[in-house]
Amino acid sequence: MPTTDAPAAPLQGIFFDLDDTLIGYAEAERAALTASCRLAAQLNPALQASALAHAIYDIYKTRFAYGTPGYGELATLSVSGFRLHLTEAALAQLGVEANGAFVAALMDAYESAETQTLRVFPEAVETLSRLRLHFRLGVITNGPSTVQRSKLAALALNGFFEVIIVDTEFGHPKPDSRIFDHAARCFGLAPGSLLFVGNSLAYDVTGARHAGWTSVWMNPLSLPLPSHFSPASVSTPDYIIHHLSDLLTLPPVARSLPARSLRNEAVL
């Protein structure tokens, strides 16, 4: 579904957001955090699960926000080191002594629940398999470097992408246009020949449009655009899709493949 007069340059490269665009991260994170915090409350009845969950989010937003010293640490912190820091800091904020066995149990509960619930979205693998026959594919994602890369590896998605850019490694997060400019340089392509697919209007769509890319809003819940948006708004997507497979018939894709239909091609 087009929403603006999108550029008509031949499409050569497609970049994707990761969390809640290709994989169901929000659901997995909720399940993991719930399991961990409930266990904490069971082991320490004086501790409320909801209070611990809130403290963990608060620590992440304040200590690791862009522009803070903690943001720079996200490029090198291990997955376990990152989670250990969040857990210990949140417990300390609540005045709870964090002994090693207690914290280890919480981290194990988190990891187990996340592993059980983290999934690639339906149609993602098939869609990526077809698109990579004709386009260069990449990822631009915000988040702790080792956490984001471990998710891609665990779900066997690495092989689809020529370039994977994590904001904490680059130094500037989406929607900063510099990370999109960097991605374009990695491919050696002009912005007008690149398309970005993401679930966030604020980070993905706004960043892509600021950088001169074609933007696609992944909107599986069919949410309406905010009423104050107009076609001229930088946060208005060029296209809206509800399923990843919708990319296969998106006008920029079809224009770049005038003699063939992606839907009729076999998956390698």
Backbone hydrogen bonds in HBPLUS format (Angstrom, degrees):
<---DONOR---> <-ACCEPTOR-->    atom                        ^
c    i                          cat <-CA-CA->   ^        H-A-AA   ^      H-
h    n   atom  resd res      DA  || num        DHA   H-A  angle D-A-AA Bond
n    s   type  num  typ     dist DA aas  dist angle  dist       angle   num
A0240-ILE N   A0001-MET O   2.86 MM 239  5.20 144.8  1.99 137.9 149.3     1
A0003-THR N   A0238-ASP O   2.84 MM 235  5.21 160.5  1.88 131.2 134.0     2
A0006-ALA N   A0004-THR O   3.01 MM   2  5.50 122.2  2.36 107.2  90.9     3
A0012-GLN N   A0193-SER O   2.86 MM 181  5.41 176.9  1.86 146.8 146.3     4
A0136-ARG N   A0012-GLN O   3.13 MM 124  6.45 170.3  2.14 154.6 152.9     5
A0013-GLY N   A0193-SER O   3.23 MM 180  6.56 161.4  2.27 158.5 159.2     6
A0195-LEU N   A0013-GLY O   3.05 MM 182  6.42 145.5  2.17 145.1 155.7     7
A0014-ILE N   A0136-ARG O   2.85 MM 122  6.28 158.9  1.89 164.5 171.6     8
A0138-GLY N   A0014-ILE O   2.96 MM 124  6.36 143.5  2.09 146.2 149.8     9
A0015-PHE N   A0195-LEU O   2.89 MM 180  6.28 165.4  1.91 166.6 170.0    10
A0197-VAL N   A0015-PHE O   2.99 MM 182  6.41 152.7  2.06 149.7 158.0    11
A0016-PHE N   A0138-GLY O   2.86 MM 122  6.28 144.0  1.99 134.4 143.1    12
A0140-ILE N   A0016-PHE O   2.96 MM 124  6.13 156.1  2.01 144.5 150.3    13
A0017-ASP N   A0197-VAL O   2.87 MM 180  6.20 151.8  1.95 171.8 171.4    14
A0021-THR N   A0018-LEU O   3.22 MM   3  5.43 163.3  2.25 125.0 122.9    15
A0022-LEU N   A0018-LEU O   2.94 MM   4  5.26 168.4  1.96 143.8 147.7    16
A0023-ILE N   A0018-LEU O   3.33 MM   5  6.38 156.7  2.38 157.9 156.3    17
A0020-ASP N   A0023-ILE O   2.62 MM   3  5.13 139.1  1.78 154.9 165.9    18
A0121-PHE N   A0022-LEU O   2.85 MM  99  5.68 176.9  1.86 146.1 147.2    19
A0025-TYR N   A0023-ILE O   3.05 MM   2  5.70 131.0  2.30 104.9  90.9    20
A0024-GLY N   A0119-ARG O   2.97 MM  95  5.75 160.9  2.01 165.4 171.6    21
A0029-GLU N   A0025-TYR O   2.77 MM   4  5.93 161.1  1.80 161.4 166.6    22
A0030-ARG N   A0026-ALA O   2.98 MM   4  6.16 161.3  2.02 147.7 152.5    23
A0031-ALA N   A0027-GLU O   3.03 MM   4  6.25 163.3  2.06 148.6 153.2    24
A0032-ALA N   A0028-ALA O   2.90 MM   4  6.06 160.2  1.94 148.8 154.4    25
A0033-LEU N   A0029-GLU O   2.84 MM   4  5.94 167.1  1.85 153.7 157.4    26
A0034-THR N   A0030-ARG O   2.89 MM   4  5.93 159.1  1.94 146.8 153.2    27
A0035-ALA N   A0031-ALA O   3.00 MM   4  6.14 161.4  2.04 144.5 149.5    28
A0036-SER N   A0032-ALA O   3.02 MM   4  6.19 163.5  2.05 149.0 153.4    29
A0037-CYS N   A0033-LEU O   2.91 MM   4  5.98 168.1  1.92 151.9 155.5    30
A0038-ARG N   A0034-THR O   2.91 MM   4  5.89 155.4  1.97 147.1 154.0    31
A0039-LEU N   A0035-ALA O   3.13 MM   4  6.20 155.2  2.19 140.0 146.6    32
A0040-ALA N   A0036-SER O   3.04 MM   4  6.31 151.6  2.13 141.7 149.8    33
A0041-ALA N   A0037-CYS O   3.05 MM   4  6.33 153.3  2.13 143.7 149.6    34
A0042-GLN N   A0038-ARG O   2.97 MM   4  6.25 144.7  2.10 143.4 153.5    35
A0043-LEU N   A0039-LEU O   2.90 MM   4  6.14 157.5  1.95 154.3 159.8    36
A0044-ASN N   A0040-ALA O   2.86 MM   4  5.93 139.8  2.03 141.3 152.8    37
A0047-LEU N   A0044-ASN O   2.83 MM   3  5.61 167.1  1.84 132.1 135.9    38
A0052-LEU N   A0048-GLN O   3.12 MM   4  6.45 154.8  2.19 152.9 159.4    39
A0053-ALA N   A0049-ALA O   3.02 MM   4  6.29 162.5  2.05 153.0 157.7    40
A0054-HIS N   A0050-SER O   3.00 MM   4  6.16 160.8  2.03 145.6 150.8    41
A0055-ALA N   A0051-ALA O   2.98 MM   4  6.14 153.5  2.05 141.8 149.3    42
A0056-ILE N   A0052-LEU O   2.94 MM   4  6.20 154.7  2.00 152.3 158.3    43
A0057-TYR N   A0053-ALA O   3.14 MM   4  6.44 164.2  2.17 151.6 154.9    44
A0058-ASP N   A0054-HIS O   2.93 MM   4  6.11 156.8  1.98 147.2 154.5    45
A0059-ILE N   A0055-ALA O   2.88 MM   4  6.08 158.6  1.92 150.3 155.2    46
A0060-TYR N   A0056-ILE O   3.06 MM   4  6.29 164.3  2.08 149.7 153.8    47
A0061-LYS N   A0057-TYR O   2.98 MM   4  6.19 165.0  2.00 153.2 156.9    48
A0062-THR N   A0058-ASP O   3.00 MM   4  6.08 149.6  2.09 147.5 155.3    49
A0063-ARG N   A0059-ILE O   2.84 MM   4  5.59 163.0  1.87 149.7 155.6    50
A0064-PHE N   A0060-TYR O   3.18 MM   4  5.36 145.2  2.30 126.8 134.7    51
A0068-THR N   A0065-ALA O   3.04 MM   3  5.72 159.0  2.09 142.7 143.4    52
A0071-TYR N   A0068-THR O   3.08 MM   3  5.46 139.2  2.25 107.4 117.7    53
A0073-GLU N   A0070-GLY O   3.03 MM   3  5.08 127.7  2.31  96.4 110.6    54
A0074-LEU N   A0071-TYR O   3.15 MM   3  5.46 145.6  2.27 104.8 114.2    55
A0075-ALA N   A0072-GLY O   3.41 MM   3  6.00 168.4  2.42 112.1 115.5    56
A0076-THR N   A0073-GLU O   3.08 MM   3  5.75 157.8  2.13 118.0 123.8    57
A0077-LEU N   A0073-GLU O   3.00 MM   4  6.02 150.7  2.08 161.7 171.0    58
A0145-SER N   A0074-LEU O   2.97 MM  71  6.11 152.0  2.05 144.9 153.4    59
A0082-PHE N   A0078-SER O   2.83 MM   4  5.97 157.5  1.88 153.0 157.8    60
A0083-ARG N   A0079-VAL O   3.09 MM   4  6.33 167.8  2.11 151.6 154.5    61
A0084-LEU N   A0080-SER O   2.83 MM   4  5.90 152.4  1.91 144.3 152.8    62
A0085-HIS N   A0081-GLY O   3.01 MM   4  6.12 159.4  2.05 143.0 148.0    63
A0086-LEU N   A0082-PHE O   3.08 MM   4  6.37 165.4  2.11 150.8 154.3    64
A0087-THR N   A0083-ARG O   2.96 MM   4  6.08 167.1  1.98 149.3 153.1    65
A0088-GLU N   A0084-LEU O   2.94 MM   4  6.03 174.1  1.94 156.1 158.1    66
A0089-ALA N   A0085-HIS O   2.94 MM   4  5.92 162.7  1.97 149.5 155.1    67
A0090-ALA N   A0086-LEU O   2.93 MM   4  5.99 156.1  1.99 145.9 152.7    68
A0091-LEU N   A0087-THR O   2.99 MM   4  6.16 163.1  2.02 151.7 156.2    69
A0092-ALA N   A0088-GLU O   2.96 MM   4  6.10 157.8  2.01 145.2 151.8    70
A0093-GLN N   A0089-ALA O   2.94 MM   4  6.13 150.2  2.03 141.9 150.1    71
A0094-LEU N   A0090-ALA O   3.16 MM   4  6.45 137.1  2.35 139.0 149.8    72
A0094-LEU N   A0091-LEU O   3.07 MM   3  5.11 128.6  2.34  95.3 109.0    73
A0096-VAL N   A0091-LEU O   2.86 MM   5  5.08 170.6  1.87 148.8 145.5    74
A0095-GLY N   A0092-ALA O   2.96 MM   3  4.88 157.6  2.01 101.9 108.7    75
A0103-VAL N   A0099-ASN O   3.09 MM   4  6.34 170.0  2.10 164.5 166.9    76
A0104-ALA N   A0100-GLY O   2.92 MM   4  6.02 160.5  1.96 149.8 156.0    77
A0105-ALA N   A0101-ALA O   3.05 MM   4  6.18 151.5  2.13 141.9 148.6    78
A0106-LEU N   A0102-PHE O   3.18 MM   4  6.51 154.3  2.25 146.7 153.3    79
A0107-MET N   A0103-VAL O   2.97 MM   4  6.24 160.5  2.01 154.8 159.9    80
A0108-ASP N   A0104-ALA O   2.93 MM   4  6.10 152.8  2.01 145.6 153.1    81
A0109-ALA N   A0105-ALA O   3.03 MM   4  6.22 155.1  2.09 144.0 150.4    82
A0110-TYR N   A0106-LEU O   3.00 MM   4  6.25 155.0  2.06 146.2 153.0    83
A0111-GLU N   A0107-MET O   2.96 MM   4  6.15 171.6  1.97 151.3 153.3    84
A0112-SER N   A0108-ASP O   2.94 MM   4  6.03 161.9  1.97 149.0 154.2    85
A0113-ALA N   A0109-ALA O   3.10 MM   4  6.19 166.5  2.12 146.5 150.0    86
A0114-GLU N   A0110-TYR O   2.94 MM   4  6.12 161.7  1.98 155.1 160.8    87
A0115-THR N   A0111-GLU O   2.93 MM   4  6.03 162.9  1.96 148.3 153.1    88
A0116-GLN N   A0112-SER O   3.13 MM   4  6.31 150.5  2.22 143.1 150.6    89
A0117-THR N   A0113-ALA O   3.17 MM   4  6.30 136.7  2.36 141.4 151.8    90
A0117-THR N   A0114-GLU O   3.17 MM   3  5.26 132.2  2.41  97.9 110.4    91
A0118-LEU N   A0114-GLU O   2.83 MM   4  5.63 152.2  1.90 161.0 163.1    92
A0124-ALA N   A0121-PHE O   3.10 MM   3  5.56 160.5  2.14 132.0 135.5    93
A0127-THR N   A0123-GLU O   2.88 MM   4  5.83 160.3  1.91 148.2 154.7    94
A0128-LEU N   A0124-ALA O   2.87 MM   4  6.00 168.5  1.88 155.5 158.8    95
A0129-SER N   A0125-VAL O   2.90 MM   4  5.98 154.1  1.96 144.8 152.7    96
A0130-ARG N   A0126-GLU O   3.09 MM   4  6.34 149.3  2.19 145.9 152.7    97
A0131-LEU N   A0127-THR O   2.93 MM   4  6.14 165.4  1.95 154.6 159.2    98
A0132-ARG N   A0128-LEU O   2.99 MM   4  5.99 161.2  2.03 150.7 154.5    99
A0133-LEU N   A0130-ARG O   3.24 MM   3  5.60 154.6  2.31 106.3 113.8   100
A0134-HIS N   A0131-LEU O   3.02 MM   3  5.76 160.7  2.06 121.9 127.0   101
A0135-PHE N   A0131-LEU O   2.91 MM   4  5.87 147.4  2.02 156.1 165.6   102
A0162-GLU N   A0137-LEU O   2.84 MM  25  5.91 154.6  1.90 157.9 158.6   103
A0139-VAL N   A0163-VAL O   2.94 MM  24  6.43 147.0  2.06 147.2 157.8   104
A0165-ILE N   A0139-VAL O   2.82 MM  26  5.97 169.7  1.83 149.8 153.3   105
A0141-THR N   A0165-ILE O   2.95 MM  24  6.40 161.9  1.99 165.0 171.1   106
A0167-ASP N   A0141-THR O   2.96 MM  26  6.28 160.3  2.00 156.5 162.0   107
A0148-GLN N   A0144-PRO O   2.97 MM   4  6.16 170.0  1.98 166.7 168.5   108
A0149-ARG N   A0145-SER O   2.98 MM   4  6.14 170.5  1.99 158.0 161.1   109
A0150-SER N   A0146-THR O   2.92 MM   4  5.80 145.6  2.04 134.5 143.8   110
A0151-LYS N   A0147-VAL O   3.16 MM   4  6.38 147.4  2.28 143.2 150.7   111
A0152-LEU N   A0148-GLN O   3.23 MM   4  6.56 161.7  2.26 149.7 153.7   112
A0153-ALA N   A0149-ARG O   3.04 MM   4  6.24 157.8  2.09 144.8 150.9   113
A0154-ALA N   A0150-SER O   2.84 MM   4  5.91 163.4  1.87 146.6 151.7   114
A0155-LEU N   A0151-LYS O   3.07 MM   4  6.12 149.8  2.17 146.8 153.4   115
A0157-LEU N   A0152-LEU O   2.92 MM   5  5.14 172.9  1.92 160.4 159.6   116
A0156-ALA N   A0153-ALA O   3.09 MM   3  5.03 163.5  2.12 106.2 109.7   117
A0160-PHE N   A0157-LEU O   3.12 MM   3  5.88 165.7  2.14 126.4 130.5   118
A0161-PHE N   A0158-ASN O   3.13 MM   3  5.90 162.9  2.16 125.2 129.4   119
A0169-GLU N   A0166-VAL O   2.97 MM   3  5.53 146.8  2.08 116.7 126.3   120
A0170-PHE N   A0166-VAL O   3.16 MM   4  6.47 155.2  2.22 151.1 158.7   121
A0171-GLY N   A0167-ASP O   2.68 MM   4  5.74 165.3  1.70 160.5 164.2   122
A0176-ASP N   A0173-PRO O   2.90 MM   3  5.85 145.0  2.02 138.2 139.4   123
A0179-ILE N   A0176-ASP O   3.27 MM   3  6.15 150.9  2.36 122.5 126.7   124
A0180-PHE N   A0177-SER O   3.13 MM   3  5.17 123.6  2.46  97.0 111.2   125
A0181-ASP N   A0177-SER O   2.86 MM   4  6.17 155.6  1.92 152.7 160.5   126
A0182-HIS N   A0178-ARG O   2.92 MM   4  6.07 152.0  2.00 139.7 147.0   127
A0183-ALA N   A0179-ILE O   3.11 MM   4  6.28 150.6  2.20 133.1 140.5   128
A0184-ALA N   A0180-PHE O   2.96 MM   4  6.27 156.5  2.02 149.6 155.5   129
A0185-ARG N   A0181-ASP O   3.00 MM   4  6.31 153.8  2.07 146.3 153.2   130
A0186-CYS N   A0182-HIS O   2.93 MM   4  6.24 150.3  2.02 147.0 155.5   131
A0187-PHE N   A0183-ALA O   3.21 MM   4  6.55 144.5  2.35 144.2 152.3   132
A0188-GLY N   A0184-ALA O   2.82 MM   4  5.90 120.4  2.17 135.1 152.7   133
A0189-LEU N   A0184-ALA O   3.06 MM   5  5.37 158.2  2.10 149.2 150.6   134
A0193-SER N   A0190-ALA O   2.99 MM   3  5.60 162.5  2.02 120.3 126.1   135
A0194-LEU N   A0191-PRO O   3.05 MM   3  5.33 162.6  2.08 119.6 120.1   136
A0214-THR N   A0194-LEU O   3.09 MM  20  6.37 174.5  2.10 156.6 155.5   137
A0196-PHE N   A0214-THR O   2.88 MM  18  6.34 155.9  1.94 163.1 170.6   138
A0216-VAL N   A0196-PHE O   2.81 MM  20  6.01 142.8  1.95 168.5 172.2   139
A0198-GLY N   A0216-VAL O   3.08 MM  18  6.49 162.0  2.12 169.4 171.9   140
A0218-MET N   A0198-GLY O   2.78 MM  20  5.40 170.1  1.79 132.7 136.2   141
A0204-ASP N   A0200-SER O   2.94 MM   4  5.15 132.0  2.17 122.6 136.7   142
A0205-VAL N   A0200-SER O   3.05 MM   5  6.50 160.7  2.09 154.1 160.3   143
A0206-THR N   A0201-LEU O   3.05 MM   5  6.10 149.8  2.14 147.5 155.0   144
A0208-ALA N   A0204-ASP O   3.02 MM   4  6.05 162.8  2.05 144.7 149.9   145
A0209-ARG N   A0205-VAL O   2.96 MM   4  6.10 167.7  1.98 155.8 159.2   146
A0210-HIS N   A0206-THR O   2.97 MM   4  6.08 158.6  2.02 149.0 155.2   147
A0211-ALA N   A0207-GLY O   3.15 MM   4  6.32 143.2  2.29 140.3 149.6   148
A0211-ALA N   A0208-ALA O   3.16 MM   3  5.17 124.2  2.48  93.5 107.5   149
A0213-TRP N   A0208-ALA O   2.90 MM   5  5.11 158.2  1.95 156.5 149.3   150
A0212-GLY N   A0209-ARG O   3.07 MM   3  5.03 158.6  2.12 102.1 108.8   151
A0238-ASP N   A0215-SER O   3.14 MM  23  5.22 127.6  2.42 116.4 130.1   152
A0239-TYR N   A0215-SER O   3.10 MM  24  6.47 139.6  2.26 147.6 158.8   153
A0217-TRP N   A0239-TYR O   2.88 MM  22  6.28 165.6  1.90 155.0 154.8   154
A0241-ILE N   A0217-TRP O   2.98 MM  24  6.22 169.3  2.00 158.9 159.5   155
A0219-ASN N   A0241-ILE O   2.78 MM  22  5.88 173.5  1.79 167.7 169.0   156
A0222-SER N   A0219-ASN O   3.08 MM   3  5.47 165.3  2.10 118.1 121.2   157
A0229-PHE N   A0226-PRO O   3.01 MM   3  5.61 166.1  2.03 121.5 126.0   158
A0233-SER N   A0230-SER O   2.88 MM   3  5.21 154.6  1.94 113.7 122.0   159
A0236-THR N   A0233-SER O   3.10 MM   3  5.32 166.3  2.12 110.1 113.7   160
A0246-ASP N   A0243-HIS O   2.94 MM   3  5.43 154.6  2.00 113.0 121.1   161
A0247-LEU N   A0244-LEU O   3.05 MM   3  5.83 163.0  2.08 120.1 124.9   162
A0248-LEU N   A0245-SER O   3.05 MM   3  5.65 152.0  2.13 114.4 121.1   163
A0249-THR N   A0246-ASP O   3.25 MM   3  5.82 157.0  2.30 113.6 119.1   164
A0250-LEU N   A0247-LEU O   3.17 MM   3  4.96 166.2  2.19 102.3 106.3   165
A0253-VAL N   A0250-LEU O   2.91 MM   3  5.38 124.3  2.22 117.3 131.8   166
A0254-ALA N   A0250-LEU O   2.96 MM   4  6.19 164.6  1.98 156.5 161.7   167
A0255-ARG N   A0251-PRO O   2.78 MM   4  5.87 160.2  1.82 158.4 163.3   168
A0256-SER N   A0252-PRO O   3.26 MM   4  6.27 141.2  2.42 130.5 139.2   169
A0256-SER N   A0253-VAL O   3.15 MM   3  5.25 126.4  2.46  96.4 110.0   170
A0257-LEU N   A0254-ALA O   3.13 MM   3  5.11 150.9  2.21  99.2 108.1   171
A0260-ARG N   A0257-LEU O   3.40 MM   3  5.76 172.5  2.40 115.1 117.3   172
A0264-ASN N   A0261-SER O   3.14 MM   3  5.54 146.6  2.25 107.3 116.2   173
A0265-GLU N   A0262-LEU O   3.23 MM   3  5.31 165.1  2.26 106.1 110.7   174
